[in-house]
Amino acid sequence: MILLDTDHTTFLKYPESERGRRLIERMHAVSEAEAIGVAIVTVEERMRGWLAVIAKEKSAIRQVVGYRELALLFEFYQEFDIVPFDEAAARQVEDLRKQKLRVGTRI
């Protein structure tokens, strides 16, 4: 499985950008037998961003954009396998932290 991180999924939102175009080309070159997925942590990071936008706005009319983007986010992630953050992944994160390796803060 090819696992996309948060930056990759952001690039896919802008397919006309250089990075977005290159990533899409690379994804199209992947064998159909190879699954492309995202970690549930990535989904949570992107969702948390739009939830923060919604929470910050006091005016309902100004919240519309945030809710629209949140709905589009759910549509977007339907195309991918979602990889869970399970006990095995948590143990790996802890092992990496013990080795003093930099690990994302969203875990």
Salt bridges, closest charged atoms under 4 A:
ASP5 OD1 - HIS8 ND1 2.85
GLU18 OE2 - ARG21 NH2 2.70
GLU18 OE2 - ARG22 NH1 3.81
GLU25 OE2 - ARG21 NH1 2.68
GLU44 OE2 - ARG48 NH2 2.43
GLU57 OE1 - ARG62 NE 2.86
GLU69 OE1 - LYS13 NZ 2.62
GLU94 OE2 - ARG97 NH1 3.66
